[in-house]
């Protein structure tokens, strides 16, 4: 799982293995080994990847899979309503009511 996530992040950021290795002071072969799940990086290296890509270590390790917008939008929010459906409903609200809705949401999440 780690290797697939790392490769996905690298390719999304248009980086070669060599570019990523250079940026994090690692060898090209280390990046290849990580991406092909031949070995796992140290905790410190996982943290360096997380910082570099601005993601959590949980995400990198496969514990927190919510990263892709598409996946997030398909998640059930509550009572068989997806996040996508919730967003669609919010977009139908007029601008004054959107402001009110935001005030309510901010109050509820404090």
N, C-alpha and C positions, 0 to 999 in steps of 0.2 A: 504494500500500500504506500509506504513512504516514497519508494522510488518513482511510482507513477505520479504521485502528487508533486514531487520535486521536478520531474521532467515537464509536467504540465505547466508549472509556474515558470520554469525556465523558458519554455517555448512561447508562452503567452507574452513574455517580456522580450521576445526576439533576441535571446541570448544563446550563443553556442556554449557547449560544455567548456570550451577553452575560456570564453569570456567570464563565465561564472566562476571557474576555478581561479582565474586571475584576480577577480574582484574580492574573493574570500581567502586568498593566499593558500589555495589548495592545489593539488595536482589534477591534471585532466583525468587521469585514471581513477582518482578518488570519486570524482563526479560520476563517471561511468559506472563504477562499482555501486554507488548509492542508487543511481537511477535503475540499475538492473537488479537491485536487491541482493547483490552479492555480499554486501556487508552494511552494517548500520553505523552512522556517524556517532561521535560522542555527543553527550548532552550539550557541550559547549558549541559544537558544530551545528547541531540542530537549532540552537538559539541564534547562531550567526545567520543561518538560512532564514529563519523566521524574521529577524530584524531586517535583513536585506530585502525580502519580498513583502515586508509589512503584513505578515500574517501571524497567527498564534502558533506556538509550538504544538498545541492540541490539534490544530488544523493539519499541520505538517505530518503529524503522527497518525492521522486518521481518526482522531477522537471527536473532532468538531467538524463535521462534513459540510456545514452551511457556508459556502463560499460563492458558488455559482449563483447568479441571479435567477437563472431558470429554475434551479432546484429550490431556491428560497420561495419563488413565486408559486410553486406547486404544493408547498407545504400546507397542511391543514392548519388554519388559524384557530377556529373554534366551530363547533356544531356544523361540521361539513362545509365550512366556508374556507376557501383557500386564501392565501395571502393575495394572490392575483385578483380574486373576486372582491376582496376588501379594498384593494387599491382602486379597482374600477369603480366601486361605489363612492369612494372618496372623491374621485375625479368628477362625478356627476353632481356633487354638492356645489352650490354657488360660493363665490369667494368670501362673502361675509360669514357664511356658515362654516366654511373651511377654517377660518380664523377661530371661530368659537369651538370647533371640533379640536383644533390644535391646543387651545387653552385647556380644554377638558382632559385631553390625553396627557398634557404636561402635568396637570394637577394629580392625575391618577398614578403617574409613574414616579412621583417624588418619593 
